[in-house]
Amino acid sequence: MNPVNPLPPIHRVAPGRAMAPAADAASPADAANPLRQVPQLDGQLCFALYSTSLAMSKLYRKLLRQLGLTYSQYLVMMVLWERDGLTVSEVGERLFLDSATLTPLLKRMELAELITRTRAASDERQVIISLTAQGGAMRAEAAKLPEAIIGATKCSLPQVVALREELNALRSSLSQAL
């Protein structure tokens, strides 16, 4: 398998229409094997994921403005709304972030009085992250976001759930390949 071009190039078409392979293969043998075609941006899974992630981030940025949160802060808040009082490393595991990336974010959230950071009594190397009353109160307002996001996707709830499951499986496969 050629890792440079794992998918056949495609042309942009309107949503719901079939996508045709690009006709730029170097030889008849290459034309028969889409994995040997010259890489094209629109044919790359990585670009589809990247550009979709950018669009999703822009939508969240717009919606989170009313809460005064960044997308990264929102992710931390969701983890803590599920289970408060986690260590920095536990929050990092849930978000696939290391503590060096997470610590500056948590410091800003503490300054905004959304969370507190306290050293664990049992092990001073561990820092416990807890919601403040203000951070906990944001949960009710944030509960409105998923409906707005699903509406923006123009997908049904079962479609969104299936897509999320496929992406989680893809992430898992890619993590195992590292």
N, C-alpha and C positions, 0 to 999 in steps of 0.2 A: 504494500500500500504506500502511496506517495503522500507523506504528511503535509507537503506544501499545498496540495490541491485535493482535499478529501471529498469535495462535493462538486457535482457538475455546475458550470456557470449557468446562470438563469437570466432572463430578461425581466425587468420590472413590469408587472401587469396589475390591473385593478384587483382589489381583494375579491376572493372567491373564484377567480379565473385560473386556469391551468398555466403553469410556467413552462416555457419551451427551452430546451438546452441551447446555448449559444453555438453558432456554427463557425468556430475558429480553430478547430483541430488541425494539427500539422499534417496528418496523414490519415488514410482510411482506418488503419489500426488504432490510431489515437481517437478517431471519431467514434469507434466502437467501444472505447473504454473511457468513460467520462473522468476517471481518476488521472488520466494522462493528458488532459487538456491544460492549456495555459491558464493559470489561476486568474479568475476575475473576481473583483470585489463582491459583487452581488451574489456570487455563487458560494461564498464562504460562510459557514455556520458561525464562525467567530464574529464576523461583522454583523450578522443578523442579531446575535446576542448583544453585542456592544451597542449598536444603534438603538435597539429596543430598550436596553438599560438606560441609555441617555434620555430617551423619551419618557420613560417611567420616572426617572429622577427629576426631570423638569416638571412633570405633573405633580409629583410629591412636593417639590419646592414651593410650587404655587399654593397647594392645599395646606402645607404646614406653616406657611407664613402667618396665618391667623393664630396658630398656637405659639409662634415665636421659636419654633424648633427647626433645626436642620434635619436632613434625612438621617444622618448618622445618629444624632441625638434621639430621634424618634425610634430608631431601632433599639437603642439602649433602654429607652422608656418602655417599649413593648416587652423586652426581656424582664424588666423589673416589675411591670404590671402583672406578668405571669407568676413571678416568684420574687419577692422582695428580699433584700438582705443577702445578696450573692457576693462572692469574692470577685475581684477584678478578673482573675483567670477564668472563673465560671462564666462571666459575662462574655469574655473574649472567645471562649469555646463555642458559645451559642451563636456568636456573630462572625466566627472565622477570622478573628482579629487577634494580634498579639498585644501584650500589655504595653509595649512601647508606642503602639498606634492608639491604643485606647486611653492611656493615662492623660494626655493633653485634652482629649475630648471630655473626659470625666471631670477634669479641673474646671473647664469652662462651664459644665453643667452644675458643678458645685457653686461656682460664683453666681450663677443665675438662680440659685436656691431651689434647684429641681431635685438634687440628690445630696446625700452626705457621704463622706468617705471617712471611715474610722478603722484604726488598726485592730485586728482581732486580738482578744485577750489571750487566747490559747497559743497564738503564733503571730508575733509582731510583723513577720514578713508578709502576712496576708492583710489585704485591705478590703473591708466589707463595704459594699455599695448599697445604700438604702434610699428609698424615696422620701422626700420631705412631704409635708401636707400639700404644698403647692404642686409638687410633681404627681402625687397620687390623684389630686383633683383634676388633672388634665385628662385623665383616662376617659371620662364621660364625653368630652369634646372630641377626643381622638377616635372614639368608637364610630363616629360618622364617616371617617375617611374610607374604609373599605367599600362602602356602597358607592361613593364617588369614583373610586378607582375602577371598580367593576363596570360602572356605567360608561366610563371613558374608554374602556377596552372594546365596548360593543360586543362583548361575549356573554353568553349565559353563565350562570353560576357553575353548572356542571362542566362547561368548557374551561372556565378559569381553574377549577379544581384539577381537572385532568392535565392542563398545561403545567400547573405548579408541580404535580406529581412527576411529569416527564422531566421537567427542569431539575428537580431534586435528584432523580435517577441519573441524569446526565452529570450533575455535579459530583455525585458519588463515584461514577465511573471515571471521571477525569481525575478525581482525587486519588483513586487507586492506581492510576497510570503514572502518577508523579514519583 
